[in-house]
Amino acid sequence: MCGIFGIVYSQDREDLGQILTEAAKRLVYRGYDSVGIATIRKDKSSEIRKDVGVVDEVAIRLNFTQMKGFKGIVQLRWATFGKPSQKNAQPHYDCDKDMIGAHNGNIVNTVQLRNLFLSKGHIVRSENDGEIVVHAIEMFYDQLKDMNKAIQEASKILKGDFACVIARVDDEKMYCIKRGSSLYLGVGDGFVCASSDLPSLIPLTRRIVPLKDGEYVEFTYDNYTIRSLENGEVIHREPQVMDISSEAASKLGYEHYMIKEIKEQPERLSALFEFLRYYMDISKYVNMLNNARNVFLVGSGSSYHAALAGSYFFNKIAKKAVFACEAGRFLENYGDSLSKEDVVVLVSQSGETKDIINVLNHVENKATVLSIVNVMGSTVMMRSQLNIPLCCELEISVPATKTFVNQLAVFYYLASKMSFDDTYLKAVKTIPELVKKSIEVTEPQILELIDSGIDFADSYMLGYGIMHPIALEGALKIKEVVYNHVEGLHSSEFKHGPLSRVKDGYPVFFITHSSQASIIISHINETTCRGGLAIAVSNKSEEIAANVQKFVEYPDCPWYISVFLATVPLQLFAYHLALKYGNNPDLPRNLSKTITVD
């Protein structure tokens, strides 16, 4: 959800507005309901410009690049408390306009605190919970005249998970707070900055300080001090040099990040498999899975779909039953029955997803916690006993593509390592090239399908066995970026109710593999005999092709490689259909890359 960024230099800069605007553009996937910039000058003057809209539009309308100062804050909002409006946009002033702050997250006792502050005579200008954070710190600063103590005391009355950047207009410092939402510190040449996410930091500096929940940082242009939110105790932590290229945060000539990231998948798969080949803890990770009483794979959205595919891999390749579960459902379903003999594998692109953090908070003292995460230094990675990084570099487009495929790859690799049959492990080296070929051969077919005149406003996407989670993922991609209704379902379940939706010309996708021909043809004909329009996505199969009206063929492969190759045309279908509808697939409406609220 929301994105925040703050930076401090030694002297006023004419280009501070430009720097903040560029940082905002690199965080746009985190929120695009409104955007705002605050700047503070050496003469203690300050300015906030903010409004509803995406950063490119608002930056021009409000002349962001003309703003000057030596320190500044930018925020991109994904609305929760308070509708999208100019007054609810962030950053916010305190009562006297001598303190400015912006946050990411949710303050769940906003209503109660707002009433408290109003009763004490505070000037509350919005309905937004970000302003409540500023007033909470202001209230204690007015009492204690110490920002460190004010932040510590304010954290005790603020209920919920959030990150915050805040500064006074009359000193050289800035402060950032991490409590349940992502936050990183960047240490550069002549500046220190803080941000919700790495894309806004990497073009400025690769010296990154990962922060932990329950910490805050006091920083100037050349120094930083990490402290405990609970008691102010100083915490020493040196910066790490992040091995991420600045090119990873750019489109490199592509029209959108989504298509760039789809086409990066072969390269990122190769990088992942090379890492896993030499990963020192892989045997330990595998042994923990092998020896567990129960193994739970927990994720949200695309990560859950990858976990579900992983459960098929473990069953069919490793002969081990594991349980895949959505993060939001896990605690009610399994939370009270865990033991120390169980392993919970948390799957997340960002490592900051709130539903995943809720599971982590509950299970870390009850079971062994492992993780599969893309963002190094994230909360989930740092609190797991072992983590496998996805090696995807930055994924900026809101819809997951390369991180989903690499999550599949991790599960496939783990299951193969647990298998007594080395056929699966030997096949690893073929996967990146086959995915590249799938991109090349299916994209023209997808464009032809989109231009065929079929009405895709409402459809089903079905998969049998291990193709079920791929069908779920394909349906999710279309919903995310096209906004059409498409429901993913196990193909065996279609006849138990949803078949009533089928009428003449109604499109139904079947995501499949030639090894499933006998059963999937039965499911196809349940649709076509009622006038439905069947579209198969499969490797070469004359049997399947003869039973459908449209056939998209990915490269031939064994069944256990098919999930990778079948995913590609579904990603391409969603992307190109979104373009046909005039949608920006990088910034789908109502969505955000990292969801840090319940």
C-alpha positions, 0 to 999 in steps of 0.5 A, a space after each residue: 500500500 502507501 509509499 513514503 520517502 524522506 531525505 536529508 542533505 547538508 544544504 538547500 538544494 534547487 533540485 530537491 523537488 526533482 529528487 523527491 518526484 523521481 523517488 515518488 515515481 519509483 514508488 508509484 506501484 505502492 499507491 496512486 490515489 494521491 501524492 504529496 511533497 513537503 520540503 524544509 529550507 535552512 531558513 526554517 520555512 516549509 511547504 507542502 504541495 499535495 493533491 488527488 491523482 497519480 504522481 506524473 499528473 500531480 507533479 506537473 499540476 503543482 510544479 513539484 520540481 520547483 520545490 527547494 530545501 535541504 530535507 523533504 518528504 514524499 508520500 503516495 497514498 493508497 486510501 484506507 482511512 479517509 476518501 481520496 481528497 486533497 485534505 486527506 493526501 499526505 504529508 501532514 502538518 501538526 497544529 503549529 506547522 512546525 512538524 511534518 510527517 507522512 506514514 504507510 499503514 493503518 492506525 486502527 484507533 484513529 477515531 478515538 485519537 482524533 476525538 482526543 486531539 480535538 478535545 485538547 484543542 488540536 487543529 486536525 485538518 483531515 480524516 486521514 490516519 497519517 495526520 493522527 501519527 503527526 499529532 500523537 508525536 506533537 502532543 508528547 513533544 509539546 510535553 517533553 520537548 524531546 523528539 526521541 521521547 515523543 516518538 517512544 511515547 506516541 508509539 504506545 498510544 498508536 494502535 496498528 501497524 505502520 511506518 512513518 517519516 517525520 521531521 521538525 522544521 527547526 532542526 537538521 534532523 529527520 526521523 523514521 519509524 518502523 512498526 509492522 510496515 516495510 522501511 529501509 534506510 539508505 546511506 549515500 554520499 552527502 545524504 541519508 534517506 528512508 523509504 518504504 521500498 528499495 526502488 526509490 533508494 537503489 538509484 541513489 545509493 546501494 548502501 542500505 540499512 535494513 530496519 526491524 519492527 520496533 525500531 526508529 531512526 534519527 538521522 541527519 545528512 551524514 549520520 544515523 542512530 537506530 533506537 528501540 521504540 520501546 525504550 530508546 536503547 541505541 542499536 548498532 547496525 552497519 549498512 549492507 551493499 545491495 547487489 541490485 542494478 539501477 537498471 532493474 528499476 527502469 523499463 529499459 525501453 519496454 512500454 511497461 514494467 509488466 512486459 519487461 518482467 515477463 520477458 526477464 523470466 528466463 534470466 531470473 530462473 537461471 539466476 535462481 537455479 545457479 544460486 540454489 546449486 551453491 546455496 549452503 543451507 539447501 540441505 538443511 532446508 530440505 531436511 527440515 521439510 523431510 523431518 516435519 510432522 506437518 508442512 504448511 505453505 502459506 501465501 497470499 494472492 499469487 504467492 498462494 497459487 505458487 504454494 498450491 502448485 508446490 503442494 502438488 510438486 511435493 506430493 507427486 515428486 517427493 511423495 510428501 503431503 504438504 498443506 497450502 493455505 491462504 495467509 488470511 485463512 491460516 490462523 483460523 484453520 490451523 493456528 491452534 493445532 501447531 507444534 514444534 514438529 511442524 514447519 511453516 513456509 511463508 511465501 511472499 514477494 515483499 516479505 512485508 505482506 500484512 496477512 503474512 506478518 500476522 501468521 509470522 507473529 503467531 507461529 514463530 514460537 510455536 513451529 519452525 518458520 522458513 521463508 521464500 522471499 524476494 526482498 532481502 532485509 524484509 521482515 519475513 526474511 530477517 525473522 525466519 530460521 532459513 530463507 530462500 531468496 527468489 533472485 528476481 531483483 526488483 519487481 515493480 509492476 503490481 501484478 506478480 510475474 517473475 516472482 510467481 514463476 521463481 516461487 514455482 521454481 523454488 518449490 520444484 527444486 525442493 521437491 526434486 531434492 527430496 525425490 529419489 528419482 534424479 530425473 526431476 533435478 536433471 530437468 532443472 537446466 532445461 527450464 529457463 530456455 523452455 520458458 524463453 521459447 514459450 514466450 516467443 511462440 505463444 505471444 503471437 498466438 495470444 495476440 491472434 486470440 485477442 483479435 479473434 472477436 471473442 467477448 472475454 468480459 466474463 469467462 472461466 479458467 479451469 485446470 486439472 491437477 497441478 494445472 489448477 493453481 496455474 488456472 487460478 493465477 491466470 484468472 487473477 492476472 486478468 482480474 488484476 489488469 483487465 478488470 474482467 470477471 474470470 473465475 479460476 477453478 479446478 476443472 472437476 468442480 465446474 460441473 458442480 454448479 458453475 456449469 450453469 453459466 455456460 451458454 452459446 459462445 461463453 468462453 471457458 479456458 482449459 489450462 492443461 497438458 497432453 498427459 491429462 488428455 483423457 480427463 480434460 477432454 471429458 471436462 471440455 465436452 461438458 462445456 462444448 455440448 452446451 454451446 460453450 467456447 472452449 479455449 485450450 492452453 496446452 503443449 502439442 496434443 492432437 486429441 485436445 486440439 480436436 475437441 476445442 475451438 481455440 488452441 494455444 500451444 506452448 512448447 512440448 515438455 514433460 508434465 512437471 515442466 508444464 506449469 512454467 510454460 503454461 503460465 507464460 501465455 496467461 501472463 501475456 494474455 492478461 497484459 495484451 488484453 489490458 492494453 486493448 482495453 486501454 488499461 495501464 497494467 503496471 498500476 491496476 485500479 484499487 491495488 497496491 504491490 505490497 499490502 500492509 493492512 489487514 
